[in-house]
Amino acid sequence: MVIHLPQPKQVRELLADLLGRDVTLEPAAPFAPGPDTAASIAVYVDDQLRICALIACDLALSAHAGAAIGLVPVGGAEAAIEDGKLTDTLAENLYEVLNIAASMFNVAGADHLKLHALHPAGPPLDPQLRISALTLGRREDLAVSIGGYGSGALSVVLLA
């Protein structure tokens, strides 16, 4: 089983193209969602439905990315951050972003991955998902800033 770990350049280009905005990245400490930390986790599976990778975003990045792709004013993202959860619209928009992000895993010679589920920021995370997001090893941890919106944490974690 070969799973491709997207490089920061891939992440930046995908987000900039998708959101139509300037996106900057820098290396960051691993994002570690705790029991009281609102976070979105996208679960990616292979063709046999084995969970192979996760993308975890803190609430701020979840709201900013969901707002930016849907052209929701930045105030909508800030309200969601203040409420501690994504609205249904921002969650649906974030799903679109993270569904397209599956393309970053699918390079020549690597196993095909697809988005299986998105657990949007707000409700408590399944403890197993939260623990999986803490996996060390093959991962990319980034601070992401979306022009005109704001910044947040994003971690790509390979589990296979």
C-alpha positions as CSV (number, residue, x, y, z in Angstrom):
1,M,0.0,0.0,0.0
2,V,1.4,3.3,-1.1
3,I,-0.2,6.5,0.1
4,H,1.1,9.8,-1.1
5,L,1.6,12.5,1.5
6,P,0.7,15.9,-0.1
7,Q,3.4,18.4,0.0
8,P,2.8,22.0,1.3
9,K,3.1,23.3,-2.3
10,Q,0.3,21.0,-3.4
11,V,-1.9,22.2,-0.5
12,R,-1.2,25.9,-1.2
13,E,-1.9,25.5,-5.0
14,L,-5.1,23.5,-4.4
15,L,-6.5,26.0,-1.9
16,A,-5.5,29.1,-3.9
17,D,-7.0,27.7,-7.1
18,L,-10.1,26.5,-5.4
19,L,-10.8,29.5,-3.3
20,G,-9.6,32.1,-5.8
21,R,-7.6,33.8,-3.1
22,D,-4.0,34.2,-2.0
23,V,-3.1,31.4,0.3
24,T,0.1,31.3,2.4
25,L,1.4,28.4,4.4
26,E,4.1,27.8,7.0
27,P,5.1,24.8,9.0
28,A,3.3,24.5,12.3
29,A,3.2,22.3,15.4
30,P,1.0,19.2,15.0
31,F,-2.7,20.1,15.3
32,A,-4.0,18.1,18.3
33,P,-7.7,18.3,18.7
34,G,-8.6,17.7,22.3
35,P,-12.0,16.7,23.8
36,D,-13.0,20.4,24.0
37,T,-11.4,21.6,20.8
38,A,-13.7,22.2,17.9
39,A,-12.2,20.6,14.8
40,S,-13.2,19.3,11.5
41,I,-11.9,15.9,10.4
42,A,-12.2,14.5,6.8
43,V,-11.7,10.8,6.5
44,Y,-10.2,9.4,3.3
45,V,-10.5,5.7,2.3
46,D,-9.1,3.5,-0.3
47,D,-11.1,1.4,-2.8
48,Q,-11.5,-1.3,-0.1
49,L,-12.9,1.3,2.3
50,R,-9.8,1.2,4.6
51,I,-9.2,4.5,6.4
52,C,-5.9,5.6,5.0
53,A,-5.7,9.4,5.7
54,L,-7.2,12.3,7.6
55,I,-7.3,16.0,7.1
56,A,-7.9,17.8,10.3
57,C,-8.7,21.6,10.4
58,D,-9.2,23.7,13.5
59,L,-12.5,25.6,13.7
60,A,-11.0,28.8,12.4
61,L,-9.6,27.3,9.2
62,S,-12.8,25.2,8.8
63,A,-14.9,28.4,8.9
64,H,-12.6,30.5,6.8
65,A,-12.3,27.9,4.0
66,G,-16.0,27.1,4.1
67,A,-16.8,30.8,3.8
68,A,-14.2,31.6,1.1
69,I,-15.4,28.9,-1.3
70,G,-19.0,29.9,-0.9
71,L,-18.3,33.7,-1.0
72,V,-19.9,34.0,2.4
73,P,-18.8,37.3,4.0
74,V,-16.0,37.0,6.5
75,G,-18.5,38.0,9.2
76,G,-20.2,34.6,8.7
77,A,-17.0,32.8,9.4
78,E,-16.3,34.9,12.4
79,A,-19.8,34.3,13.8
80,A,-19.3,30.5,13.4
81,I,-15.9,30.8,15.2
82,E,-17.6,32.7,18.0
83,D,-20.4,30.1,18.2
84,G,-17.9,27.3,18.4
85,K,-19.3,25.4,15.5
86,L,-19.9,25.5,11.7
87,T,-23.2,26.4,10.3
88,D,-24.8,23.8,7.9
89,T,-23.8,26.0,5.0
90,L,-20.2,26.4,6.0
91,A,-20.0,22.6,6.7
92,E,-21.4,21.8,3.2
93,N,-18.9,24.2,1.7
94,L,-16.0,22.8,3.7
95,Y,-17.1,19.3,2.5
96,E,-16.6,20.5,-1.1
97,V,-13.1,21.8,-0.3
98,L,-12.0,18.6,1.4
99,N,-13.7,16.4,-1.3
100,I,-11.6,18.1,-3.9
101,A,-8.6,17.9,-1.6
102,A,-8.7,14.1,-2.2
103,S,-7.0,14.8,-5.5
104,M,-3.8,15.6,-3.7
105,F,-3.5,12.0,-2.6
106,N,-4.1,10.6,-6.1
107,V,-0.8,10.7,-7.9
108,A,0.8,8.1,-10.2
109,G,2.0,5.0,-8.3
110,A,-0.1,5.7,-5.2
111,D,-3.3,4.1,-4.0
112,H,-6.5,5.9,-5.0
113,L,-8.2,7.7,-2.0
114,K,-11.6,9.3,-1.8
115,L,-13.4,11.4,0.8
116,H,-15.5,9.0,2.9
117,A,-16.9,11.4,5.5
118,L,-16.5,14.9,7.0
119,H,-17.0,15.4,10.7
120,P,-17.5,19.2,10.8
121,A,-16.4,21.3,13.7
122,G,-18.9,21.7,16.4
123,P,-20.3,18.4,17.8
124,P,-17.8,16.4,19.9
125,L,-15.5,14.4,17.9
126,D,-15.6,10.6,17.9
127,P,-12.7,9.7,20.4
128,Q,-11.2,7.2,17.9
129,L,-11.0,9.9,15.2
130,R,-9.5,12.4,17.6
131,I,-6.9,9.9,18.6
132,S,-6.2,9.1,14.9
133,A,-5.6,12.8,14.3
134,L,-2.9,12.7,16.9
135,T,-0.9,10.0,15.0
136,L,2.7,10.8,14.6
137,G,4.8,9.8,11.7
138,R,3.8,10.6,8.1
139,R,2.0,13.9,8.4
140,E,2.1,17.5,7.3
141,D,1.2,20.2,9.8
142,L,0.6,23.7,8.4
143,A,-0.6,27.1,9.5
144,V,-2.8,28.3,6.6
145,S,-3.8,31.9,5.9
146,I,-6.6,32.6,3.3
147,G,-6.4,36.1,1.9
148,G,-9.4,38.3,2.9
149,Y,-10.6,35.7,5.5
150,G,-8.1,34.5,8.1
151,S,-5.9,31.7,9.2
152,G,-6.0,28.4,11.0
153,A,-4.4,25.0,11.4
154,L,-4.4,22.1,9.0
155,S,-2.9,18.7,9.4
156,V,-2.7,15.9,6.8
157,V,-2.2,12.6,8.6
158,L,-1.5,9.3,6.9
159,L,-2.8,6.3,8.8
160,A,-1.7,3.5,6.5
